[in-house]
Amino acid sequence: MNCAIYARVSTRDRGQDFCKQLIALREFAAKQGWTIYREFVDQVSGSTDDRPAFQAMFLDASQRRFSVLLFWSLDRLSREGVLETLTHLQRLTGYGVAWRSFTEQYLDSTGIFRDAVIGILAAIAKQERVRLAERVRAGLERVRREGKRLGRPIAKVDAETVRSLRSQGVSWSEISRRTGVARATCQKVCG
């Protein structure tokens, strides 16, 4: 089985380096009989997926260049939040790539409980999406109760000016430029 290793330390994690992670992950892969395809290492914050090695790892995963991803712990893979982290794991699974956390033995899609682990993570991700939607709805309702108007501001249109310019043969784009009102809005006034 081809194995990719992902290691990360944050630039803010003083005194840490990824060498300890790599040594332990290499030894573990060897004990499993896995051939190491490549090691992906980032030395940046895990709060975003905009990490060079992380992106390269997903590109290779999408091309099935390895069959299992081994990482130190879930927070070394990502610190973007529950939903985003689970989405990354689901992407790997979708690519046909298994994954395993070295320090969190229950986070393992390579073993006999693979389907159970993936099912549990999918249920957690779904619940997180529901909670996120509830928080958004609650926030919108709070704003409405405060009397704030939601959505795009209402355009102030001088209909007579628009009609006059149009009757003079001025193009819609030029009317929009002169009035500062969107072209489609100008067209609605005359329509």
N, C-alpha and C positions, 0 to 999 in steps of 0.2 A: 504494500500500500504506500503510495506517495503521500508525504506529509509536508505541509507548510507550517512554519512556526511564525507567530506574530508576537513581538515583544514591544513594550512601550514604557517609557518613563516620561514624566512631565518635566518640563524645564523648571517647574517650581518645586519638584521633589528633590530637595537638596540632599546631597550625599548618596543618592541612588544612581545606579547605572544598570543597564540592561544585561550586563554580562552574567550576573547571577541567574537571571531568568533563562538566558540562553543555555547555560551549562545544564541546568536542571531539565529544561525542555528537551535538549539533545539526548540526555541520558534516558529520559522517559521514552522518547521515540525509539531509541535503540532497543530498550527492553521490550517494546511492543512489536519489534521487528519491522518498523516503518522506515522507509528510505526518505531522508530529508530532501525535498525538492528545492526549497528555498527558504531563507529566513528574511522576514519583513520586520524592519525595526524603525520605530518613530521615536523621536525625542522631543515631543510636543504635548500639549494638553490634549486630553481625550474628550474634551467638551464639544467637539465638532468632528464631523467625518472628513473634513478638509485636511487630511494628513497624507503626505506623499506615499509612504509605504502602505498605509491602509487602503488607499485607492488602487495601488498597484496589486495588492493582494486580492481585492475584489475583481479586478480585471482578469487576473490569472484564474481565479475561481470560476468566473463566468465562462472561461475557455476550457474548464475541466483539466487544468494542468496539474492539479493535485486532488486527492480524494478525501483528505481530512486536514482540518486546521486545528493546531494545538496552540493554546495561549495560556499564560500564567493564571489569570483570573479574569472574571467578567469586567471588572473595573479597569483592567489593563487593555481590554479590547475596546471598551467604550465607556464614557461617562456622560453621554448625551441625554440620559434619562431612560426610564423603563421601556417606553414604547419604541424609541429609536433603536435601543440596544437589541430588543427582541426582533425588530424588523431586520436588523443586520443578520441575526442568527437565522431568521426565516429565509432571507436572500440566499445565504449559504446553502441551506437545505434545498431551496428551489433550484440551485445550480447542481444539485446532486453531490454536494460536498458536506461531509460530516464534520463535526466540531467537538472539541473537548477542552474543558478547563482543567489545568493541572492541579490547582489547589482546591477546586470545588468539584469533588468527584460526582456529585449529582447532576452537574451540567455536562452531560455526555450524550451525544447523539450517535455514538459508535457502538454502544453495547446493546444488550438484550432489551433494555427499557427505552430504546430509541423512540418508538412511537409514543410511549407514555410521556417522555420528557418533552417532545415536540408538541404533543397535545396540550400539556399543561402550560407551556410557554405561549401557545396560540391563545388559550383561554385567558391568560394574564394579559396578553396584548389586546385582546378584544375588550376586556374589562377596562383597561387603561383608556382605550378609545372612547368608550361609553362615558367614563368619568370626565375626560377632556371635553366631550360634547356637552355634558351637563354643566361644566364650569363656564363654557362659552355662553350657553343659554342663560345661565344665572347672571353673568356679567351684562349681557344685553338687556335683560329684564331690569336689572338695577339701574342702568343708564336710562332706560325708558321711564322708570318711576321718577327719576330725577328731572324728567321733562326735557331731556336732550333729544334732539332729532337724530336718528340714525340714517346712514346712507349718504348718497351723493347730495351736495347742496343744490337747491333749486336755482336754476339759471334765471337771471334777470334779463329779459329780452324786450327790446323796444320793437314790437311787431311792425309798427308803421315804418321805421327806418329800414328794416329788413325788406318789407314789401316794396318800398320806394326804390331801394337799390336794385332789387330783382327786376322791377319794371323798367329800369334803365339799362338792363342787359348785363349787369355785373354778375360775375360767376359766383357760385356758392362758396368756393374757396376764398375768394376776395371778400365776400360779405362776412364770412367767418373771421377773417383776419381783421377787418375794419371794426367789427362789433365786439370782438373778443368772446364770441359765443360759438360753440361747436357747430360745424357744418350741418350735422344731422338735426340739431335743434332749430337752426335757421330754416331748414327745409320743412320741419313740422309746422312752423309758424305760418308758412305759406301754403301748406298742404291741406 
